[in-house]
């Protein structure tokens, strides 16, 4: 706990961490901790993990699909045996202290059993409720329920008269024993089908009966003399039967879009009276009679009407309140029982207490009746749970600003003004419009769309003074992607400063400009709506000072981010300090440690930030939270014990077992699973076939294990859903039954069959047979694959002894790992040796001295100065490197992981007399001057600072160095402190004071620092000589040229990475054109390098300040710990192998591999190290000599599947599948 | 390496039109490396031909082979026992390999499946450029390692000519002037004196002008 010297840890700390918040930050922390030997409790208040990232459509600057990259993380968290997910839960209290906390967790009632639920989604499908109801008065306990009587009735009729249908007709008969001869049924029947006379038992004429059920509804509750038969699904309950008949009618008729005449199927009245217990609807000659005063407005009648005859708003005297889907930002509706989003983990619905009929009136119960595994339980209550943990990571995330506060934009009034997060959902393929960009107002496809930046950011008027850091980029992304969806869209972004300060962000902006995204530097004062067209008029002043007005069809407000009120309350519960805006207060040199020892913060709650920085901070927080618990590592983990794997002898007969899943009715309602199973049994070598209701349910999985033993199965095929979510489950089932997990294949007959062919059940059944047959053919060819295990060396090699390297060394040593710290210079410290104060004003001197002292004092750290790493061999977990020492000798080092922290230095171009005249300084020179020679600094009456001097231009550095704007603000404030009379002019292109540093920018302006913007096309003219400096700049705010003759000219020159070309080649890791190392994944693996086991931190990755560097160093150690903390590592059984005989040494694999794994070895053949291979198969497909093979994906496998596909002629003339 | 490009499939289909039983022969040499004639291309081309012919209602039988090299007689011999069972051989080796096979198996028609390109290098995956024309009299030591024969469109020996504008050759905006490259290199190597050492003219008798060439290495024969 070297970074936390003030914390005294009790000797017996708990080897578990609680992570609060299940967004990308919490998930990353949880995974890193769980993979480095700690038990994790992941507490999430919403029903599923995923957070904001799951809501996004694409991510900048790579345009990767957000859901596609986050969902593997979701699955991994959901399946990790060391992570206990506590969703739909909140932290109620945190007691104890660092090392030994006790947290009290409130688990809200979910009403669905997480262990039993298979996530099939049937409950949500059948639930008829669509609105928030007004509940009828409930009887007192013991009292009987009163029948509601309508006083206010309204006739609902169509253009014509009702057209009774007999489609999927049910049979109604009178139970003679129960009939009380009252005649209600006779009176209710509109078709004269019920014969009755006083004191006689009623009888139904089946010829005349249309099956509307009016008689059934009318028969008094106490008699229940009318019975239903021949109704599908009635064995479950009436609600499911109504749904089934409604679906059947819809299927035969086709979806009716525009409302038509009533077909008098009677389902609405049945639903209202017999399922919801209201009785507000009655069938009459002209249509439906609605009791508008007693209607509870649940929407069930309308949702089962097969022809859209009913409109909820007409059935009631109240204004309906549709249940809106919060995940889709309320852009569409949901049911009370609802799976949070399609890819949710856990994929288990929650029943909403506010809107569920069952939970409020005791009626309905349809979802429980339909659930095939008995997962619905209406008796759930709130539970309290206490957990013992050693530390806490608080990563609750953020919410977006409510733009209604900025009334001038008309959000909430003008329908076509949306927020950026709403627009994300509109872009998303799984969103409310399936990815179609359409206006909420009228569904029209907008052509001209405007984005307005800084809504709720950089705005003192609404208490949001800070910059939200992400909006410039996400707006650009949304504009860019919108055009990808519909190239006729003309996007315009209205902005103040373009804050594209991150890695490769400027390049992204340029790309967007090339794709016709228009940028206008202007503040929008107000939006006016044309009430007839819904179009929106924007007024602004352009850069010529002219008033402009422009019409847009849609406006997106780039809303800022803020800490939610409930998050602030939670932070108070955890007793951690927050600033005025609710963001966590941390020390710049310990960026993740919250004010309460043992509690760490990560993600946007720790200041606005984008996804990669969040992920990096999450790994860093995981490291910071676990370093003090290192002694308790591996103490609370559960180990899986597997039986000895059965070894197959040559000639052993194949014994294949096939399981065809119903998936409730997801598959079985379309595909004839019994027929598929029967067919499976006829295939060669299939000795067992069955069709479980849910193959993945816990009891089914246990049954499969038993069946494998009972029938001596040695291959298993499951025909069910998607392998991406379920294959790991079944593979581990095979392992538990003692057979090789690669003796398995899955056919996806749900997503790829029943879901896409609901209207063609016969063909779908044939297709399911084929898919299953192909899987059987595939497993027949399967080879047992072994997963090699090897020992891990728990030493970390760190290259570079600056702040990043030294921080990493101290942290890694604290984790109990050995460290080699190799620095090429004679002294540790790197670039910070030349700096004075950090971005937040702290003195670097004591910090650096302390850090150096810690490094030198730590026995686990071996420092090698004036040394260079010259060679690295081996692979993740077991590297061997060669280091050249100052004596000229070389030294071999064994280590399990490598951390590149080679840093960067200040760029010093020969510009405007820098390096030549005393009066021309770089920002670093200036900083040194202020500290070392304050008198000269104070004597200085006028300073001009030039931003982007040699940055963001083709001749010098093409990128933005991220830190210079803040450095200029910091230094200008310092000079104003020493000499308030001094004139400071900062000439800039965009002031990129992101996050909370915007506050300093504001302070600087208040202190009288002049900020003059310039356009690169009209750059300032600067002439310098030994004694004079002349600056001429055009100031756009006054539209005049300004002449300045300052005493000092300070250039913000940016930073350049150190020369790492040889190192990069040696480590086989890529760098970008600017010489910064390229992360393995720009979003989700920000500190990993492309080669497994190699990580990076600090400015070697890209320009950043010291806090960001420290956070990244901790992150890199956190990531390395996931390797170093293991005694052994297991490799996947699926890896590429080169058969050397035919290798033409053509280098194709070497060039094609995205991970840089293949090499040409000394035997003159390509070689692929199985420990490094990711098993993607690209080399296999590319190899021109076809001499690379890959585990389960051999030509034999693919050919067997293809051959099997063609074996049976399709049944349907059109080709079936 | 010898480079090449696949012939358009229409052209190949026309060539094989008369046959219903052929061999498709690849080569594990240069054409594998430049991805036009390796085992994978043999399989892909054969499948394409089968599909096209089946679609046209005229099935074709294809035997797929990939030889170590088609330009060495020993590697061709294994085909001898069965080659006459087939009506033709479609070779996707370079022009040398195809011709050599045609010479060795005189009774079977040989069909070229690729267009042979040049002696070149891989700039990156999928991009090759020409470096050598095999003129038989190398001067690279005098020209900074840049060949005037190949890199100059006119193969002149005292360039640059008047068609060189700002380092670009007049024949194509994409082509750099070879002589500009040579002079720039010589300047940076401080070897401009080599410029004067070049012969005022080049004898082309060691090049193609003397007809098909032959190399006899007495020490090896």
Interface residues (C-beta under 8 A of the other chain):
Chain A: X1142 X1144 X1145 X1146 X1147 X1148 X1151 X1152 X1183 X1184 X1185 X1186 X1187
Chain B: X28 X29 X32 X33 X34 X35 X38 X39 X40 X41 X43 X66 X122 X124 X125
